[in-house]
Amino acid sequence: MSTQDFKIQTLGIVGSGAMGRGIAQIAALGGLNVHIYDTNPKALAAAREYLSETFAKLTAKGKLKEADAHAALARIRDAGNETELSDCDAIVEAIVENLDLKRELFRELEAVVGKHCILASNTSSLSITAIAAGCAHPERVVGFHFFNPVPLMRVVEVIDGLRGDPRAGDALMDLARRMGHTPVRAKDMPGFIVNHAGRGMNTEGLRVASEGIASFADIDRIMREQAGFRLGPFELLDLTALDVSHPVMESIYHQFYEEPRYKPSPITGTRLAGGLIGRKAGEGFYRYVDGKQQAPDEAPAPTQLPTRVWISRASHEGREQVLKLIAKCDCSVHIDAGHTPEPDSLLIVTPLGFDATTTAISEHLDPTRVIAVDTLFPLDTVARRTIMTTPATTPAMRDAANALFAFDGVPVSVIRDSAGFVAQRVVATIVNIACDIAQQGIATPADIDLAVTLGLGYPRGPLALGDALGPAIILTILRNMQDTLGDPRYRPTPWLARRAQLGLSLTHIEELR
């Protein structure tokens, strides 16, 4: 690219599908002249009709002035062929995810555009460096990854290829803001930021389900109502659809050379093959009737409270949470305060990262009476509580614990034995992967949290979430899960381990000379 700075005023878009027309909409509303090209004239006509109807609906709802709608539509021009894109300052391709086709397109565009024109790819999974390798001027090729639906998902990833000129990325950062979107900057690595960070929720949720710990619906309920996420992993997979999500999971896993943290699950492969891809097909992990999710009902909680309860002293914080909750119960439950529990006491443990069985054995407790309760999120503030049995826990003790923790009407999920329950292991994995993204320098901690909050709808960024729960707590959960399961997917990233041990924020960046 030339060293002179310039402002993008005319934007070309190749591909008039959902992504292309969405980018055209926000660009035109942002005051840019837009040229749309598609090899299929019918698709181009459909895009023009869609945009006209969309502007009309926005006007009818009072979200757009009629004059502004007419002006925006007038700024959008159909291009009959690639040569009609010659006066564009930047071109965004939004065609199919095929490396060879994208390379061929950019080679053809280079023959007709000016030397200052930026060539941007909306790819979600392909390497920007690999796309640029087919160009005579790879320095002007940049990733410009929007999310669907573009007008509502107000974040866009700007990705620098290895041969990219940073000024081209700077120009797209400015362009994104002019179009009303929030840009985040990333290095060219598989999954960039959002699709990379999203592995934590999806792959770990699938891993929990594959171990038979809990049902799809229970895992979703726990992640929503206990951990505070807007959607659980299976609701999210149904929304994005497995024909999109499963190939991305496989692609990122293989691009990272079979990194265990990103290992896909055969659950999604089997369901994809069977056509159970999600909401748009009417059936995925849930059935949908008239677009409404059909979730199974929960059984009512038992009502017979335990007579006597012994609470482990292994975790002071966990014990205090349970005692505080029981004190609010206003019932006849007796606290067994002995160091050795009475023979009829319900035994409550509050492990971090360990399963109930390992905890029972390490504390020399009768496994038939042991119940573990997840205290990562305070018991008195959550909208759902999770308790966990050992394989030997009797139904009577299980039901008594269920009744105890549901005494105030807060629903309780009863799950099978699992290192890290459900919320602990999924949240710790989310935080750990975000720390690994920071460790690799793919993006700044601020951009990681911003991208995930806007792109995935999480209640807060993964690094901010780790800070809120405590980096040392997250580190303990991961190490204990790794000790229990022997699985390298739970090994803590150095970014997390060092900051936890030093008492630093997960957003802390060390100063280098």
N, C-alpha and C positions, 0 to 999 in steps of 0.2 A: 504493500500500500504506500501511497504518497505520505510524506511526513506532515502535510498540512491537515488540519482538523476540518471536518465538514459536518453539516447537520443533515440527517436523513429526512427528506421531505416526501420522496416518492418511493413507495414500498411495493415490490412485486411479490406475489404469492403464487407458488406452483402447487396445485392440488386444491380442489374445491370441496373436499369432504368436510366432516365435522370440524376438524382442526383448522383447515384452511379458511373456511367461512367464519369460524370464530375469531381467528386472527384478523381477518378482513374487517369484521365488525368493530373490534376495539381500535384498530388502526384508523378507520374512517372517522369514528367518533373522537379520536384523538387529534384530528385535523390533518391527517396525512392523505395524500393522493395514493390510491390503491389500484394496482393492476393485477387481476386474477387470471391465471392461465391454467387450463386443464386440457389434456389430450382428448377428453370426452366432452363434446359440445353439450350433450344433454345434462351432464353433471354440472357444467358451468351455468346453464340456464336454471337448473334446480337451485344452485347456490344463490343466484341473483333473486329468485323468487323467495327463497328462505330469508334473505337479508331484508328484502322489502317488507315481508310479513312481520319479521322481528321488530324492525323499527316502528311499524304501525302499532304493534302490541305495546311497545314501550311508551309510545305516545298516548295510547288509550289509557294506560295505567298512570299517566302523569309523571313518568320517570324520564321523559324526554320531550323537549319542546318540538312542536311540529316543524318549525323552521329548521331546527338543528337536524331533525331526522331527514328532511329533504336534502339538506346540504351534505350530510354524511353519505347518503345514497348516491348523490351526484358525483362524489369524489371517488366512487368505485367504478372502474372501467374493466370490461372484459377484454382479454388479450386473445387474439385469434391464433397467434403463434408465438414462439419464443422471441423472435426479433422485435416484437412489440414491447418487450421488457427492457429494451436497450437503454432507455433513459432513467431507469431505476437507480436509486442510491443504495438500495439493499434489496435482496431477494431472499424470501424464506421458503424453503421447500417443505411441503407437508404431504409427501407421497408415501407409498408403502415402505415398510421397514425391510429394505433390501439394499445391501451395500453396493452391489454392482449397478443397480438402477440409479442410486443416488450419485455415485461417481460419474456415471454416464451423463446424467442431467447437468451436473456442475461443469463438466468438460464442455458441453454444448452451450451453457450459459456464458462461460468465459469467452466464447467466440463472438458474443453479441453485446456484452455489457462494457461499460467504461472501466478504466483502471482503478477508480476509487470505489467501485461497487462492492459491497460486502455480500458474501454468499453465506447464508445461515441455514442450518439444518434443524428441523424440529424433531429429530430422532430422539427416542426415549431409551434406546439400548445399544446403538451402534457407536463405535469410536469415531470421534470427530477427526482425530489424526488420520485414521484409515480412510475416511471419506475425502479428506483434503489431499491425500497421497495421489489421487488421480488428477489433481489440478496443476496447471503450470504455475499458479500463484497461491500456494497453500496458506500463505500468511493472511489472506483475507477470508478464510473459511472459519466460521465460528458456530458453536452449538447455541441454539435459541429454543429451549425446550419448554413449551407450554403444557398445561394440563387441561383435561376435558371435564366439563365444558369451559372453554377459554374465558368467556365473559365473567363467569362466576369464580373460577379458580384464579385468584389474582396474584399468582406468583409465577415467575419464569426463571429458569436456570440459564445462565450465560456460561458457556463452556469453552475454555481456551484449549485448542489443540497444541501439540508439541511444537509445530511450526507456525502457530498463529501469532499475529501481531496484536499485542495487548490493546492497542488503540482501536482495533476493530471491535473487540469485546467492550471497551469503554463506550463506544458509540451505541452499541446495542443496550447497554445498561441505561444510557440516557433515553433511548427510544422507548424502552419498556416503561419508564416512569412517565413519559409523555402519553403513553397509551393507558395509563391508570393502573399499571401493574407494579408489583414489587420485585425487582431483580435480585438474584443471589448469584455469586460467582463461584465456579467450580473448575477444578482441574479435570482433564479428560481421563476418567476412570469409570469402570463398569457401574452403571446405575446412577452415575453422577452423585447427587445428594439424596433426593427424595426416594427414588426407587431403591437406592442402596440402604438408606436408613429404614425403609419399610420392611426389610427382611426380618427385623426383630419381632414385630407383632405377628406377621403371617407365618413364618417358618416355625417359630416357637409354639404358636397356637396349634399348628398342625402336629407338631411333635407331642404336645400334651395329649391331643386327641388320639394319636396313634398308639400311645401307651395305655389307652383305656382309662385314663384318670377321670375324665368327665365327658359329658355329651357336648356336642357343638353348641347347643343352646346354653348350657351351664357355663361353658367357657366364656361365651359372649356376655352373659349376665354378670359374671365376676369381673370381667374387664371393664364393663360399663359402670356397674353399680358399686363395686368395691374400689377399683383402680381409677375410675373417673373418666374413662375414654368415651368419646361420642358413639363409637361403634366398636364391637368386638371383632376379632379376626375373621370370623366366618360371615358375619354381616358385611364386612368390608369386601371380602372375596366375592360374595354374591353381587355386590354393587358394581365392582369393576369387571366381573365375569371371568371365568377360568380360561376362556379362549384368549384373553389378554394376559391375565395374571400368571398362569402356569408357564407359558413360554418365557416370560420375564424372569421368573424364579429359576428356571433351568439355565437361561442365558447368563445371569449374574453368577450362578454357582460355577459354571464352566469357565467363564471369563476370569474368575479368580482362582482357576486351577484347583477346583474341588475343595475350596476352603470349607471346613466343617460347619462354620457359623451359618452358611447360606444353603445348606443341604436341603433340597426340596423333599416333598413327601409323596409317596405313591398314592396317597389319598386323592390329591388333586388330579394326578394323571389318570386314574381310574374313572373319576367323575367326569373329567373332560371327555374321555372316550365314550362315555355313556350319554353325553349330551346334557348332563346336569350342571350347566355352566353358571347359573345364577338367575338374578331377577329378570333379565331380559328374555330368558327362555321359559319363565314361569316356574322353574324349579332349579334349585341349587342345593345348598346346605339346608335351605328352608323351601317350602312350597309358597307360591304367591298366587293369591286370588284377587283379580282386579288390581294387581300391583301391590297388594297388602300382604305383608309377611305373616305366615301362619306358624307361630311359635307354639311348642307344646306347653300345656299348662303345668304348673308346679303343684306337687302334692302339698297339702297343708302340713304345717309343722306339728310334731307330737306335742302333747301338753304335760306329760308326766315328768316333773323336774327331778333331778338327782337329790338324794337325801344328804350326801356328803361329797365335797369336792376338795381334792388336793391339787395344788398348783405348783409346778416346778419352779425352783429358785435359780435355774441355770441362766435365765434372762430376767434381770431385775425389771427392765422396761416392760417386757411381755407380761410378767406376773402382775405388775401394778395395773396394767390395762385390764386384765381379767378381774382382779379384785375390785377395781373401780366400777366395772360393769355389774358385777354381782351385787355390789352395795346398792345399786339403783333398782335391783330386782324387787325389793320389798317382799321377799318370800322366805320360806323356812329352810333354805339351803345352808347347810353348816360347812364352814371352812375348816378343813383338816389341816392344822398348822404344824403337824409333826414333820420332822425331817424324813421319817419313814412313814409312808402312807398307811392308813387303816385298811383292813382287808376288803371293805365294802365301798371305798371311795372311788369316785370317778377321777381319773388321773389326767390332768390337763398339762400339755407341754406347748411351748411357743417357739419352735425352732426357726432359724433363718437359714435357708438353703438346704438343710437336712430334711429327710423324710421322717415320718412318725416312727417307723420301725428302727431306724438307726438311733433316733433319740431315745426310744424306750430301752434299747439294749445298752446304750452308753450311760444311762441314768439308773440301770438295774431296776426297771419298772415292769410290772405285769402287763404284757402287750394286749391282753384281752380287755383291759380297762383303760387303755390309753387313747386319748383324743388329742390331736394337734389343732391349734387355732392360729390362723394367720393374723399377725398384729403389725404387719408392715405399714398398713394404713390404719390409723387409730380406730379401735372398735366402737367408740362412742360418736364417731362422725360419719362413718360410711353408711351407704344405703343398702349394703349387703355384707354378710360375714361368711367366711369360709372355714369349715372344719374338715379334718382329714382323719381317717381311720388307719390302723394297721390292718394287715390281712387277717389278724386274729381277733380284732376288736369285736365284742359281742353286740348283737343288735340292740340289746337293752341299754348298754352304755352309749352306743351311737345315738339312739333316740333320746336318751336323757340329756346328752350334750346338745343335741339339736334343739330340744325344748328350752334349755337354759339360755342359749345364745339367741333364741328367737322370742324371748319373753316379752320384749317391747314392740313386737310387730315387725322388726327388721328381718327380711328373709335371709335364710341360711342355705348355702350350698354345701352339700355333703359330698366330698370327693374321695376317691381311692388314694392310696399312699403315693406320694410324689415328692421327690427332692425339690424343695422350693414351691410347694403348693401349685397354684396357677398364676396368681398376680405377681408373686415374687419372681418367678422364673421368667415370665414374659417381660415384665418391666426391667429386670436386671439385664436381659438380653438386648432390649431396646437401647438402654443407656450404654451398654458395652460396645455395641456396633457404632453408635454415634461417637463414642470416644475413639474408636478405631479410625473413623473417617477423619477426625481431628488429628490423630497421630500421624496419618499418612499425608496430611497437609492438603487433602482434597478440597476443603473449604475451611473458612474460619469458624470458630465456635459460634459466633453471632449469626453467621449465615446458615449454619447447620440448624440451629434452633428456629430461626425465622422460616427457613424452607420447610421444615417438618411441620411447624405449627400451621402454616398456610396451605401447604400441599397435602398434608394428611389429616388435618383437623384435630391434632392431638391437643389436650388441654393446656399443655405447655411444651416447650422444646425438650428433647431428651436430655440435654446437658443440664438445663434448668431443673428438670424433674429429678435427675440424679443429685443435684445440689440440695433440693428440698428434702429428699429422703435421707441424704447423707452419703457422700461417696464411700465412706468406710463401711456403711451398711451394705451398699451395693457390692462392694468388694468381698465382704464376708459371704453374702449369698452366693456369688459366683464361685468362690473358692470351695465352699461347702458342697455345692452341686457337683463341681468337678471331682471332689474327693469321693462323693457318694456314687456317682455314675461313671467316673473314669472317662468322660466324654470331652474331647478337646474343644468342642463347640462352646464350652463354658469358661475357657481360660480367659482371665482378665487381660485386657489390653494394657500395655505399659502406661498409656495416658491416664487411665483410671487408677491403676495401682499406685503410681508415684504421687498423684495428687491426693489420693485418699490417705496415704501414709504421711504426707507432709501437711495435711489439713488445709489444702488449697481447693479453691473452686474448680469445677470441671471446665469452666470457661477461661481459666487462667492460661495465659500465653507467656512462656518464658522469654526474657529479653536476650537476644543474641547480638554480639558485636559484629 
